[in-house]
Amino acid sequence: GAGVSQSPSNKVTEKGKDVELRCDPISGHTALYWYRQSLGQGLEFLIYFQGNSAPDKSGLPSDRFSAERTGGSVSTLTIQRTQQEDSAVYLCASSRPGFGAFFGQGTRLTVV
Amino acid sequence: GEDVEQSLFLSVREGDSSVINCTYTDSSSTYLYWYKQEPGAGLQLLTYIFSNMDMKQDQRLTVLLNKKDKHLSLRIADTQTGDSAIYFCAAQTGANNLFFGTGTRLTVIP
């Protein structure tokens, strides 16, 4: 596709359930980023993939969060045993070096 | 990681110029970006500048880079109500991670 695609656009889940968020980056982009944005807040870095290098997981807030990127393309962010404080918009972006990151529209996660 | 800082709020009158400032800490930052986020929307890449430049102009937008002070600014000429949004500064070194500031909420007063 022409842009970064994220699915689902909205997800409501019960506390304690696991969720998977998907990101389809722009074709050919070697870098992929996950951020989250709580209401009225800035961007919180979660994880960064670059080519075949080991991902930078330094932003993951707890071991309930994990992400993978298969075949250097699609990425899935998994949150296990969701908590109410996980409610936020999860943003994915992809880039080629020096061209800036292009963002998807995000997945709005609500934990009830 | 790198620290990128911005002031949180800016208010300007319609028709005036807006200047949004950003500082970063990594002197080896190669690329510096400005993003715009409108209410309820994702982040839109507005403009960018390479570290070997000190100015870039694109229509109403002017980016100034002071590498010595590690200071970046975005000037919006003839600010319109449609410019009301949150503006994020971001810095990147080579193919490494992209670090964002906290965002500056620009309010344009009619």
Backbone of each chain as ProteinMPNN parsed JSONL, in Angstrom:
{"seq_chain_A": "GAGVSQSPSNKVTEKGKDVELRCDPISGHTALYWYRQSLGQGLEFLIYFQGNSAPDKSGLPSDRFSAERTGGSVSTLTIQRTQQEDSAVYLCASSRPGFGAFFGQGTRLTVV", "coords_chain_A": {"N_chain_A": [[0.824, -1.193, 0.0], [0.209, 2.395, -0.126], [0.783, 3.764, 2.184], [1.567, 3.557, 5.738], [-0.07, 0.989, 7.334], [-2.326, 0.248, 9.899], [-3.863, -2.119, 12.049], [-6.264, -3.44, 14.394], [-8.263, -0.415, 13.889], [-9.545, 0.46, 16.08], [-9.772, -0.918, 19.347], [-11.408, -2.583, 21.842], [-11.001, -4.062, 24.905], [-11.202, -6.497, 27.508], [-9.952, -6.136, 30.795], [-7.067, -7.98, 31.573], [-7.133, -9.638, 29.366], [-5.379, -10.741, 26.385], [-3.944, -8.809, 23.703], [-3.404, -8.218, 20.201], [-1.711, -6.113, 18.044], [-1.451, -4.859, 14.789], [0.924, -3.953, 12.255], [1.49, -2.785, 9.051], [4.136, -1.906, 7.237], [5.468, 0.677, 5.016], [6.345, -0.483, 1.839], [9.642, -1.605, 1.377], [10.759, -0.041, 3.329], [13.174, -0.067, 5.791], [13.271, 0.36, 8.484], [11.272, 0.157, 11.433], [8.989, 1.388, 13.784], [7.466, 1.439, 16.993], [5.271, 3.35, 18.912], [3.555, 4.777, 21.737], [0.753, 6.762, 22.629], [-0.683, 8.44, 25.116], [-3.78, 9.964, 26.213], [-3.695, 13.318, 25.395], [-0.983, 13.426, 25.746], [2.608, 13.233, 24.99], [4.703, 11.375, 22.658], [5.503, 8.082, 23.457], [8.231, 6.103, 23.266], [8.417, 2.737, 22.232], [9.486, 0.341, 20.848], [11.996, -0.51, 18.404], [12.789, -1.525, 15.187], [15.369, -2.351, 12.957], [16.228, -3.301, 9.91], [17.95, -6.349, 9.756], [19.005, -6.261, 12.235], [19.27, -6.698, 15.823], [16.35, -5.875, 17.637], [15.684, -2.697, 19.225], [14.591, -2.722, 22.293], [14.243, -1.103, 24.4], [12.274, 0.638, 25.241], [9.996, -0.721, 26.0], [7.438, -1.042, 28.361], [6.953, -3.074, 30.236], [7.31, -6.629, 30.908], [5.04, -7.647, 29.852], [4.664, -6.703, 27.408], [5.474, -7.272, 24.03], [7.069, -7.541, 20.836], [7.236, -8.399, 17.399], [8.796, -8.728, 14.21], [8.133, -9.911, 11.167], [9.876, -11.398, 8.512], [11.072, -9.019, 7.865], [9.096, -7.199, 7.383], [5.892, -6.977, 8.052], [4.74, -6.139, 11.312], [3.942, -7.165, 14.636], [2.548, -6.103, 17.617], [2.263, -7.252, 20.812], [0.273, -7.346, 23.683], [0.113, -8.674, 26.755], [-2.198, -9.868, 29.211], [-3.767, -7.453, 29.682], [-3.917, -4.198, 31.164], [-5.658, -1.433, 32.698], [-4.122, 0.862, 32.507], [-2.844, 0.49, 30.138], [-4.364, 1.529, 28.186], [-4.432, 3.509, 25.356], [-3.331, 5.281, 22.388], [-1.797, 3.408, 19.971], [0.925, 3.784, 17.987], [2.409, 3.163, 14.858], [5.304, 3.383, 12.834], [7.244, 3.709, 9.817], [10.383, 3.778, 8.055], [12.906, 4.917, 5.711], [16.421, 5.413, 5.997], [17.111, 8.77, 6.724], [14.92, 9.874, 5.526], [12.845, 10.442, 7.102], [10.235, 9.323, 9.311], [7.235, 7.686, 8.547], [3.943, 7.713, 9.602], [1.359, 5.442, 10.679], [-2.24, 5.515, 11.142], [-2.789, 4.705, 13.642], [-3.75, 2.568, 16.424], [-6.413, 2.636, 18.528], [-6.525, 1.692, 21.733], [-8.612, 0.463, 24.197], [-8.953, -0.46, 27.46], [-11.137, -2.134, 29.451]], "CA_chain_A": [[0.0, 0.0, 0.0], [0.929, 3.641, -0.246], [1.176, 4.281, 3.479], [1.632, 2.596, 6.829], [-1.413, 0.552, 7.679], [-2.433, -0.393, 11.201], [-5.159, -2.718, 12.336], [-7.477, -2.71, 14.053], [-8.179, 1.016, 14.191], [-10.025, 0.572, 17.463], [-9.881, -2.206, 20.028], [-11.851, -2.542, 23.232], [-10.739, -5.37, 25.473], [-11.386, -6.59, 28.951], [-8.743, -6.242, 31.601], [-6.577, -9.345, 31.724], [-7.05, -10.32, 28.078], [-4.245, -10.408, 25.519], [-4.3, -8.176, 22.433], [-2.376, -8.12, 19.17], [-1.864, -4.962, 17.159], [-0.679, -5.153, 13.581], [1.428, -2.826, 11.47], [2.04, -3.061, 7.73], [4.918, -0.712, 6.897], [5.63, 1.006, 3.601], [7.233, -1.436, 1.193], [11.012, -1.141, 1.191], [11.274, 0.658, 4.505], [13.916, -1.021, 6.612], [13.078, 0.645, 9.908], [9.888, 0.162, 11.909], [8.938, 1.899, 15.16], [6.207, 1.476, 17.733], [5.144, 4.339, 19.976], [2.186, 4.925, 22.211], [0.397, 8.129, 22.998], [-1.84, 8.525, 25.996], [-4.595, 11.132, 25.932], [-3.088, 14.612, 25.689], [0.449, 13.284, 26.059], [3.523, 13.09, 23.865], [4.969, 10.034, 22.165], [6.349, 7.234, 24.291], [8.902, 5.096, 22.438], [8.278, 1.36, 22.719], [10.439, -0.589, 20.268], [12.509, -0.08, 17.102], [13.396, -2.56, 14.368], [16.147, -1.843, 11.815], [16.752, -4.378, 9.087], [18.129, -7.623, 10.429], [19.637, -6.047, 13.539], [18.438, -6.967, 17.002], [15.525, -4.698, 17.909], [15.878, -1.888, 20.431], [13.379, -2.936, 23.088], [14.457, -0.379, 25.652], [11.108, 1.402, 25.634], [8.86, -1.553, 26.413], [7.226, -0.696, 29.766], [6.981, -4.241, 31.114], [7.456, -7.871, 30.149], [3.762, -8.004, 29.229], [4.725, -6.163, 26.05], [6.465, -7.85, 23.144], [6.815, -7.236, 19.429], [8.056, -9.09, 16.436], [8.685, -8.257, 12.839], [8.367, -11.107, 10.376], [10.34, -11.202, 7.139], [11.463, -7.634, 7.641], [7.97, -6.402, 6.915], [4.793, -6.793, 9.0], [5.074, -6.232, 12.728], [2.845, -7.351, 15.58], [2.802, -5.733, 19.015], [1.387, -8.045, 21.673], [0.189, -6.956, 25.092], [-0.504, -9.772, 27.517], [-2.844, -9.531, 30.495], [-3.9, -5.996, 29.598], [-4.307, -3.408, 32.324], [-6.307, -0.19, 32.296], [-3.112, 1.87, 32.149], [-2.376, 0.237, 28.779], [-5.237, 2.261, 27.263], [-3.686, 4.564, 24.67], [-3.234, 5.074, 20.941], [-0.518, 2.784, 19.627], [1.311, 4.289, 16.672], [3.496, 2.489, 14.161], [5.904, 4.192, 11.771], [8.341, 3.062, 9.11], [11.236, 4.776, 7.398], [14.236, 4.674, 5.15], [17.305, 6.379, 6.657], [17.217, 10.12, 6.194], [13.701, 10.341, 4.867], [11.793, 10.64, 8.078], [9.339, 8.207, 9.556], [5.844, 7.905, 8.161], [3.116, 7.085, 10.619], [0.004, 4.99, 10.453], [-3.264, 6.267, 11.858], [-2.814, 4.265, 15.022], [-4.792, 1.719, 16.998], [-6.87, 3.143, 19.832], [-6.804, 0.565, 22.618], [-9.315, 0.795, 25.427], [-9.045, -1.612, 28.352], [-12.263, -1.86, 30.372]], "C_chain_A": [[0.857, 1.24, 0.0], [1.456, 4.136, 1.093], [1.298, 3.164, 4.487], [0.202, 2.266, 7.251], [-1.407, -0.157, 9.025], [-3.827, -0.972, 11.381], [-5.124, -3.412, 13.694], [-7.319, -1.219, 14.335], [-8.638, 1.288, 15.617], [-10.125, -0.815, 18.056], [-10.309, -1.953, 21.464], [-11.674, -3.938, 23.789], [-10.958, -5.334, 26.972], [-10.03, -6.72, 29.638], [-8.355, -7.704, 31.767], [-6.476, -10.128, 30.431], [-5.789, -9.898, 27.338], [-4.757, -9.734, 24.252], [-3.097, -8.19, 21.498], [-2.701, -6.959, 18.254], [-0.929, -5.167, 15.972], [-0.265, -3.885, 12.866], [2.0, -3.333, 10.161], [2.814, -1.82, 7.282], [4.9, -0.432, 5.397], [6.666, 0.054, 3.013], [8.62, -0.839, 0.992], [11.588, -0.388, 2.372], [11.923, -0.346, 5.445], [13.683, -0.828, 8.106], [11.592, 0.664, 10.251], [9.903, 0.498, 13.389], [7.526, 1.702, 15.716], [6.313, 2.534, 18.831], [3.741, 4.213, 20.562], [1.99, 6.349, 22.721], [-0.851, 8.079, 23.862], [-2.534, 9.853, 25.767], [-3.883, 12.408, 26.349], [-1.603, 14.572, 25.979], [1.285, 13.214, 24.781], [3.683, 11.637, 23.458], [5.896, 9.29, 23.108], [6.922, 6.14, 23.403], [8.734, 3.716, 23.056], [9.394, 0.466, 22.19], [10.785, -0.142, 18.853], [13.18, -1.261, 16.43], [14.155, -1.878, 13.23], [16.745, -3.024, 11.092], [16.805, -5.681, 9.857], [18.784, -7.495, 11.793], [18.684, -6.421, 14.67], [17.623, -5.72, 17.327], [15.936, -3.984, 19.196], [14.581, -1.937, 21.227], [13.362, -2.063, 24.347], [13.235, 0.397, 26.13], [9.924, 0.579, 26.111], [8.654, -1.389, 27.923], [7.24, -1.879, 30.722], [7.114, -5.485, 30.252], [6.12, -8.378, 29.607], [3.733, -7.558, 27.768], [5.811, -6.889, 25.254], [6.094, -7.478, 21.713], [7.721, -8.081, 18.572], [7.817, -8.499, 15.063], [9.093, -9.422, 11.945], [8.819, -10.73, 8.963], [10.724, -9.777, 6.829], [10.329, -6.747, 7.193], [6.958, -6.175, 8.045], [5.278, -6.962, 10.432], [3.81, -6.404, 13.561], [3.315, -6.956, 16.971], [1.781, -6.483, 19.857], [1.445, -7.523, 23.099], [-0.552, -8.073, 25.808], [-1.127, -9.217, 28.802], [-3.02, -8.016, 30.615], [-4.401, -5.391, 30.902], [-4.928, -2.097, 31.837], [-5.293, 0.87, 31.886], [-2.499, 1.634, 30.77], [-3.232, 0.987, 27.754], [-4.482, 3.457, 26.685], [-3.881, 4.355, 23.169], [-1.844, 4.534, 20.648], [-0.208, 3.133, 18.169], [2.499, 3.506, 16.129], [4.012, 3.435, 13.081], [6.975, 3.372, 11.078], [9.142, 4.118, 8.364], [12.37, 4.118, 6.631], [15.145, 5.718, 5.772], [17.313, 7.723, 5.949], [15.974, 10.664, 5.554], [12.552, 10.539, 5.836], [10.9, 9.427, 8.194], [7.925, 8.6, 9.174], [4.955, 7.056, 9.062], [1.82, 6.526, 10.053], [-0.965, 5.819, 11.283], [-3.433, 5.805, 13.295], [-3.934, 3.293, 15.337], [-5.145, 2.29, 18.359], [-7.281, 1.951, 20.677], [-7.472, 1.069, 23.88], [-9.457, -0.477, 26.24], [-10.103, -1.297, 29.405], [-12.322, -2.904, 31.492]], "O_chain_A": [[2.08, 1.162, 0.111], [2.46, 4.846, 1.141], [1.156, 1.986, 4.158], [-0.617, 3.153, 7.49], [-0.593, -1.048, 9.267], [-4.825, -0.406, 10.934], [-4.079, -3.917, 14.105], [-6.34, -0.808, 14.957], [-8.176, 2.224, 16.27], [-10.508, -1.77, 17.38], [-9.661, -1.211, 22.202], [-12.154, -4.904, 23.195], [-10.905, -4.282, 27.609], [-9.099, -7.334, 29.117], [-9.194, -8.555, 32.062], [-5.816, -11.166, 30.384], [-5.205, -8.851, 27.617], [-5.852, -10.034, 23.776], [-1.944, -8.176, 21.93], [-3.819, -6.836, 17.753], [0.219, -5.586, 16.125], [-0.982, -2.885, 12.861], [2.879, -4.195, 10.146], [2.209, -0.791, 6.98], [4.373, -1.223, 4.614], [7.719, -0.185, 3.604], [8.762, 0.282, 0.503], [12.79, -0.123, 2.409], [11.312, -1.338, 5.843], [13.878, -1.752, 8.896], [10.764, 1.125, 9.466], [10.712, -0.028, 14.153], [6.535, 1.79, 14.991], [7.297, 2.602, 19.568], [2.853, 3.615, 19.954], [2.919, 7.021, 23.17], [-1.933, 7.722, 23.398], [-1.948, 10.771, 25.193], [-3.511, 12.568, 27.512], [-1.023, 15.57, 26.409], [0.764, 13.147, 23.668], [2.9, 10.776, 23.859], [6.941, 9.803, 23.507], [6.173, 5.335, 22.847], [8.89, 3.549, 24.266], [10.161, -0.102, 22.967], [9.988, 0.516, 18.184], [14.034, -1.922, 17.022], [13.648, -0.941, 12.613], [17.661, -3.674, 11.595], [15.845, -6.072, 10.521], [19.086, -8.499, 12.438], [17.465, -6.454, 14.497], [18.159, -4.613, 17.294], [16.464, -4.595, 20.125], [13.599, -1.279, 20.88], [12.549, -2.276, 25.246], [13.163, 0.776, 27.299], [8.938, 1.144, 26.585], [9.598, -1.577, 28.691], [7.514, -1.703, 31.909], [7.042, -5.415, 29.025], [6.074, -9.429, 28.969], [2.879, -7.989, 26.993], [6.922, -7.093, 25.742], [4.946, -7.143, 21.423], [8.832, -8.434, 18.968], [6.796, -7.868, 14.793], [10.241, -9.864, 11.962], [8.229, -9.868, 8.311], [10.71, -9.362, 5.67], [10.564, -5.655, 6.676], [7.141, -5.295, 8.885], [6.117, -7.815, 10.725], [2.753, -5.863, 13.236], [4.353, -7.42, 17.443], [0.575, -6.361, 19.639], [2.52, -7.29, 23.65], [-1.704, -8.373, 25.495], [-0.648, -8.245, 29.385], [-2.49, -7.385, 31.53], [-5.192, -5.989, 31.632], [-4.736, -1.707, 30.685], [-5.572, 1.689, 31.011], [-1.731, 2.461, 30.279], [-2.862, 1.07, 26.583], [-3.965, 4.301, 27.418], [-4.508, 3.388, 22.736], [-0.839, 5.134, 21.031], [-0.972, 2.819, 17.256], [3.461, 3.225, 16.844], [3.244, 4.193, 12.489], [7.548, 2.456, 11.668], [8.647, 5.208, 8.078], [12.737, 2.965, 6.855], [14.685, 6.824, 6.056], [17.497, 7.802, 4.735], [15.964, 11.801, 5.082], [11.416, 10.778, 5.425], [10.822, 8.605, 7.28], [7.48, 9.714, 9.449], [5.181, 5.862, 9.256], [1.259, 7.05, 9.091], [-0.561, 6.71, 12.029], [-4.14, 6.441, 14.077], [-4.929, 3.205, 14.618], [-4.289, 2.413, 19.236], [-8.267, 1.278, 20.376], [-6.975, 1.977, 24.547], [-10.019, -1.464, 25.764], [-9.986, -0.325, 30.152], [-13.197, -2.835, 32.355]]}, "seq_chain_B": "GEDVEQSLFLSVREGDSSVINCTYTDSSSTYLYWYKQEPGAGLQLLTYIFSNMDMKQDQRLTVLLNKKDKHLSLRIADTQTGDSAIYFCAAQTGANNLFFGTGTRLTVIP", "coords_chain_B": {"N_chain_B": [[19.734, 7.165, 25.349], [18.854, 9.868, 23.108], [17.933, 13.157, 24.253], [15.219, 15.166, 23.567], [13.829, 18.301, 23.584], [11.025, 20.453, 24.029], [9.028, 23.425, 24.329], [5.804, 23.427, 25.892], [3.455, 24.783, 25.135], [2.098, 27.224, 22.85], [0.753, 30.274, 21.889], [-0.653, 32.197, 19.318], [-1.677, 35.033, 17.356], [-3.932, 34.992, 14.624], [-2.5, 35.37, 11.445], [-0.116, 36.354, 12.397], [3.408, 35.48, 12.838], [4.545, 32.243, 13.825], [6.816, 30.746, 16.058], [8.358, 27.843, 16.797], [10.279, 26.153, 19.083], [13.069, 23.894, 19.629], [15.275, 21.747, 21.343], [18.094, 19.555, 21.27], [20.182, 16.788, 22.299], [22.195, 15.16, 21.242], [25.027, 15.617, 19.506], [25.743, 14.378, 17.193], [23.522, 14.011, 15.718], [21.899, 13.496, 12.706], [19.726, 13.93, 11.098], [16.917, 16.026, 11.269], [13.596, 16.557, 12.191], [10.276, 17.848, 11.648], [7.044, 17.292, 12.795], [3.48, 17.301, 12.433], [0.54, 17.128, 14.32], [-2.789, 16.894, 14.103], [-5.925, 17.317, 15.866], [-7.109, 14.215, 16.982], [-5.894, 12.858, 14.917], [-3.235, 11.157, 13.072], [0.398, 11.399, 13.024], [1.901, 13.748, 10.905], [4.459, 14.097, 8.608], [6.062, 17.103, 8.318], [8.304, 18.676, 7.506], [11.888, 18.566, 7.057], [15.371, 18.667, 7.969], [18.753, 18.397, 7.052], [21.797, 17.796, 8.85], [23.902, 19.174, 7.76], [22.974, 21.491, 6.842], [21.805, 24.854, 7.425], [19.486, 26.195, 7.164], [16.195, 25.835, 5.913], [13.635, 26.377, 3.624], [10.193, 26.158, 2.987], [7.568, 27.028, 1.412], [5.302, 28.435, 3.568], [6.758, 27.629, 5.713], [9.718, 27.743, 7.637], [12.718, 26.312, 8.511], [15.183, 26.482, 10.942], [18.484, 25.698, 11.84], [20.759, 25.443, 14.413], [23.647, 24.144, 14.85], [25.724, 24.302, 16.646], [24.595, 25.117, 19.049], [22.779, 23.146, 19.249], [20.089, 23.497, 18.499], [16.909, 23.781, 17.157], [14.475, 25.28, 15.083], [11.101, 26.001, 14.096], [9.487, 28.037, 11.951], [6.405, 29.433, 11.238], [4.944, 31.249, 8.844], [2.466, 33.871, 8.583], [0.347, 32.709, 10.177], [-2.385, 30.49, 10.316], [-5.754, 29.539, 11.302], [-6.043, 26.875, 10.758], [-3.558, 25.909, 11.263], [-3.435, 25.272, 13.864], [-2.455, 22.874, 16.102], [-0.56, 20.042, 17.344], [2.903, 20.19, 17.421], [5.656, 18.282, 16.724], [9.068, 17.81, 17.316], [11.816, 15.95, 16.05], [14.712, 13.855, 16.257], [17.409, 12.193, 14.642], [20.081, 9.92, 14.312], [21.971, 8.936, 11.712], [21.067, 5.732, 10.642], [19.775, 5.117, 12.908], [17.72, 5.034, 15.917], [14.738, 7.036, 16.25], [14.119, 9.952, 17.892], [11.733, 11.685, 19.771], [10.475, 14.91, 20.698], [8.403, 16.356, 23.329], [6.321, 17.594, 22.167], [4.692, 20.581, 20.997], [1.94, 22.455, 21.689], [0.212, 24.331, 19.523], [-1.811, 27.104, 19.489], [-3.996, 28.975, 17.6], [-5.244, 32.125, 17.598], [-8.207, 33.58, 16.534]], "CA_chain_B": [[19.172, 7.762, 24.15], [18.915, 11.326, 22.994], [16.852, 13.952, 24.831], [14.715, 16.224, 22.699], [12.939, 19.083, 24.436], [10.235, 21.531, 23.43], [8.06, 24.024, 25.23], [4.554, 22.686, 25.741], [2.349, 25.559, 24.588], [2.357, 28.483, 22.166], [-0.452, 30.901, 21.339], [-0.371, 33.326, 18.433], [-2.855, 35.566, 16.676], [-4.02, 34.679, 13.194], [-1.773, 36.318, 10.61], [1.24, 36.55, 12.931], [4.32, 34.345, 12.661], [4.755, 31.356, 14.971], [8.143, 30.13, 16.116], [8.377, 26.719, 17.727], [11.684, 25.829, 19.339], [13.395, 22.525, 20.029], [16.693, 21.485, 21.578], [18.43, 18.132, 21.315], [21.426, 16.63, 23.041], [23.216, 14.382, 20.542], [25.636, 16.46, 18.473], [25.907, 13.627, 15.948], [22.226, 13.886, 15.034], [22.105, 13.733, 11.277], [18.476, 14.377, 10.493], [16.003, 16.634, 12.233], [12.287, 16.549, 11.556], [9.102, 18.438, 12.28], [5.792, 16.616, 12.526], [2.252, 17.987, 12.861], [-0.552, 16.23, 14.682], [-4.074, 17.57, 14.312], [-6.745, 16.585, 16.842], [-7.674, 12.927, 16.57], [-5.229, 12.348, 13.718], [-1.878, 10.664, 13.234], [1.473, 12.373, 12.819], [2.201, 14.049, 9.516], [5.791, 14.683, 8.432], [5.931, 18.434, 7.717], [9.536, 19.07, 6.862], [13.064, 18.023, 7.704], [16.612, 19.335, 7.593], [19.96, 17.627, 7.296], [22.68, 18.509, 9.778], [24.872, 20.002, 7.037], [22.261, 22.694, 6.412], [21.398, 25.679, 8.557], [18.155, 26.735, 6.928], [15.406, 25.259, 4.825], [12.345, 27.06, 3.51], [9.202, 25.435, 2.193], [6.348, 27.845, 1.425], [5.193, 29.24, 4.797], [7.576, 27.031, 6.764], [11.168, 27.94, 7.614], [13.412, 25.58, 9.555], [16.524, 26.974, 11.229], [19.258, 24.767, 12.645], [22.006, 25.921, 15.001], [24.29, 22.913, 15.305], [26.592, 24.58, 17.792], [23.746, 25.143, 20.238], [21.849, 22.011, 19.153], [18.794, 24.16, 18.575], [16.127, 23.716, 15.928], [13.215, 26.009, 15.19], [10.157, 25.973, 12.98], [8.73, 29.278, 11.842], [5.244, 29.383, 10.354], [4.559, 32.609, 8.486], [1.045, 34.103, 8.33], [-0.299, 31.56, 10.811], [-3.826, 30.361, 10.093], [-6.412, 28.694, 12.308], [-5.779, 25.48, 10.39], [-2.236, 25.511, 11.758], [-3.576, 24.827, 15.262], [-2.115, 21.45, 16.167], [0.636, 19.781, 18.148], [4.072, 20.072, 16.568], [6.703, 17.472, 17.339], [10.424, 17.826, 16.797], [12.424, 14.63, 16.188], [16.12, 13.811, 15.858], [17.875, 10.856, 14.289], [21.484, 9.808, 13.927], [22.123, 7.896, 10.717], [19.933, 4.812, 10.53], [19.419, 4.735, 14.266], [16.381, 5.317, 16.417], [14.18, 8.369, 16.055], [13.72, 10.445, 19.208], [10.764, 12.766, 19.672], [10.197, 15.812, 21.802], [7.102, 16.182, 23.974], [5.302, 18.26, 21.364], [4.264, 21.936, 21.354], [0.564, 22.689, 21.253], [0.035, 25.673, 18.954], [-3.181, 27.594, 19.411], [-4.084, 30.191, 16.797], [-6.401, 32.902, 18.053], [-8.746, 34.326, 15.375]], "C_chain_B": [[19.24, 9.268, 24.18], [17.721, 11.955, 23.698], [16.498, 15.07, 23.87], [13.673, 16.989, 23.498], [12.268, 20.209, 23.665], [9.397, 22.173, 24.533], [6.687, 23.427, 24.905], [3.471, 23.456, 24.983], [2.857, 26.813, 23.885], [1.027, 29.004, 21.639], [-0.044, 32.083, 20.486], [-1.684, 33.797, 17.827], [-2.777, 35.212, 15.188], [-3.319, 35.778, 12.394], [-0.361, 36.607, 11.103], [2.115, 35.352, 12.559], [4.404, 33.548, 13.962], [6.178, 30.84, 14.909], [8.124, 29.066, 17.209], [9.816, 26.255, 17.854], [11.879, 24.419, 19.863], [14.892, 22.458, 20.306], [16.909, 19.978, 21.657], [19.815, 17.996, 21.916], [22.552, 15.938, 22.27], [23.779, 15.195, 19.372], [25.84, 15.71, 17.16], [24.58, 13.39, 15.239], [22.362, 14.342, 13.591], [20.89, 14.358, 10.623], [17.571, 14.923, 11.591], [14.689, 16.9, 11.527], [11.282, 17.361, 12.357], [7.864, 17.689, 11.819], [4.647, 17.47, 13.061], [1.206, 16.938, 13.192], [-1.796, 17.052, 14.956], [-4.934, 16.724, 15.246], [-7.316, 15.297, 16.267], [-6.994, 12.279, 15.385], [-3.843, 11.811, 14.05], [-0.862, 11.765, 13.011], [1.797, 12.506, 11.337], [3.587, 14.682, 9.445], [5.646, 16.002, 7.678], [7.148, 18.794, 6.885], [10.704, 18.479, 7.64], [14.274, 18.821, 7.24], [17.77, 18.407, 7.907], [20.921, 18.456, 8.137], [23.721, 19.373, 9.07], [24.234, 21.271, 6.47], [22.0, 23.554, 7.636], [20.023, 26.304, 8.358], [17.486, 25.971, 5.781], [14.053, 25.952, 4.812], [11.441, 26.265, 2.585], [7.886, 26.163, 2.355], [6.303, 28.645, 2.728], [6.095, 28.759, 5.926], [9.053, 27.336, 6.552], [11.76, 27.179, 8.793], [14.806, 26.174, 9.702], [17.225, 25.987, 12.155], [20.538, 25.444, 13.101], [22.694, 24.711, 15.613], [25.124, 23.13, 16.56], [25.79, 24.522, 19.091], [22.776, 23.971, 20.285], [20.423, 22.52, 19.322], [18.149, 24.173, 17.193], [14.872, 24.553, 16.121], [12.402, 25.853, 13.923], [9.377, 27.275, 13.009], [7.608, 29.07, 10.829], [4.833, 30.825, 10.099], [3.047, 32.685, 8.278], [0.204, 32.945, 8.889], [-1.815, 31.617, 10.664], [-4.444, 29.451, 11.167], [-6.195, 27.213, 12.013], [-4.404, 24.99, 10.813], [-2.293, 25.065, 13.216], [-3.413, 23.313, 15.316], [-1.005, 21.283, 17.193], [1.786, 19.543, 17.184], [5.175, 19.343, 17.335], [8.005, 17.648, 16.573], [10.991, 16.418, 16.993], [13.847, 14.669, 15.646], [16.538, 12.37, 15.621], [19.345, 10.929, 13.898], [21.617, 8.647, 12.959], [20.867, 7.052, 10.603], [19.455, 4.364, 11.903], [18.027, 5.197, 14.65], [16.023, 6.789, 16.239], [13.623, 8.831, 17.389], [12.854, 11.683, 19.05], [10.776, 13.654, 20.908], [8.777, 15.581, 22.311], [5.966, 16.806, 23.175], [4.966, 19.637, 21.909], [2.863, 22.135, 20.803], [0.43, 24.135, 20.811], [-1.443, 25.997, 18.872], [-3.182, 28.908, 18.651], [-5.383, 30.889, 17.157], [-6.926, 33.739, 16.885], [-8.743, 35.834, 15.613]], "O_chain_B": [[19.645, 9.863, 25.178], [16.636, 11.375, 23.742], [17.362, 15.822, 23.419], [12.737, 16.394, 24.031], [12.858, 20.827, 22.779], [9.096, 21.54, 25.545], [6.444, 22.978, 23.785], [2.663, 22.858, 24.273], [3.881, 27.387, 24.252], [0.265, 28.264, 21.016], [0.809, 32.879, 20.88], [-2.67, 33.061, 17.788], [-1.7, 35.147, 14.595], [-3.525, 36.967, 12.641], [0.493, 37.048, 10.334], [1.631, 34.348, 12.038], [4.341, 34.11, 15.055], [6.687, 30.531, 13.832], [7.903, 29.359, 18.384], [10.488, 25.997, 16.855], [10.98, 23.829, 20.461], [15.686, 23.052, 19.577], [16.02, 19.227, 22.06], [20.545, 18.981, 22.031], [23.726, 16.105, 22.6], [23.092, 15.429, 18.377], [26.083, 16.33, 16.125], [24.525, 12.644, 14.261], [22.87, 15.425, 13.303], [20.999, 15.194, 9.725], [17.474, 14.363, 12.683], [14.666, 17.405, 10.405], [11.414, 17.536, 13.568], [7.654, 17.476, 10.625], [4.811, 18.248, 14.0], [1.008, 15.981, 12.443], [-1.85, 17.813, 15.923], [-4.685, 15.527, 15.395], [-7.927, 15.295, 15.198], [-7.462, 11.254, 14.89], [-3.343, 11.985, 15.162], [-1.222, 12.928, 12.83], [1.945, 11.516, 10.62], [3.865, 15.67, 10.125], [5.169, 16.027, 6.543], [7.037, 19.166, 5.717], [10.532, 17.958, 8.742], [14.213, 19.552, 6.252], [17.759, 17.71, 8.921], [20.856, 19.686, 8.13], [24.358, 20.215, 9.704], [24.862, 22.021, 5.723], [21.976, 23.049, 8.759], [19.461, 26.881, 9.29], [18.132, 25.532, 4.829], [13.406, 26.099, 5.848], [11.867, 25.769, 1.542], [7.165, 25.941, 3.328], [7.192, 29.461, 2.968], [6.187, 29.402, 6.971], [9.575, 27.21, 5.444], [11.352, 27.377, 9.937], [15.523, 26.351, 8.718], [16.642, 25.502, 13.124], [21.308, 25.955, 12.287], [22.383, 24.299, 16.731], [25.217, 22.255, 17.421], [26.236, 23.961, 20.092], [22.033, 23.818, 21.254], [19.664, 22.043, 20.166], [18.778, 24.532, 16.198], [14.271, 24.54, 17.195], [12.93, 25.61, 12.838], [8.687, 27.574, 13.984], [7.834, 28.597, 9.715], [4.426, 31.537, 11.017], [2.418, 31.713, 7.858], [-0.547, 32.296, 8.16], [-2.437, 32.661, 10.862], [-3.742, 28.698, 11.843], [-6.169, 26.393, 12.931], [-4.113, 23.797, 10.733], [-1.313, 24.541, 13.746], [-4.143, 22.572, 14.658], [-0.568, 22.245, 17.824], [1.651, 18.775, 16.231], [5.564, 19.738, 18.434], [8.03, 17.634, 15.342], [10.684, 15.762, 17.988], [14.153, 15.407, 14.71], [16.085, 11.451, 16.305], [19.788, 11.872, 13.243], [21.401, 7.496, 13.338], [19.756, 7.569, 10.485], [18.797, 3.332, 12.028], [17.26, 5.685, 13.819], [16.888, 7.654, 16.098], [12.75, 8.176, 17.959], [13.186, 12.604, 18.304], [11.053, 13.198, 22.018], [8.047, 14.733, 21.8], [4.792, 16.577, 23.466], [4.951, 19.85, 23.121], [2.629, 22.001, 19.602], [0.524, 25.054, 21.625], [-2.225, 25.264, 18.267], [-2.463, 29.842, 19.005], [-6.47, 30.324, 17.038], [-6.176, 34.524, 16.305], [-9.161, 36.597, 14.742]]}, "name": "protein", "num_of_chains": 2, "seq": "GAGVSQSPSNKVTEKGKDVELRCDPISGHTALYWYRQSLGQGLEFLIYFQGNSAPDKSGLPSDRFSAERTGGSVSTLTIQRTQQEDSAVYLCASSRPGFGAFFGQGTRLTVVGEDVEQSLFLSVREGDSSVINCTYTDSSSTYLYWYKQEPGAGLQLLTYIFSNMDMKQDQRLTVLLNKKDKHLSLRIADTQTGDSAIYFCAAQTGANNLFFGTGTRLTVIP"}
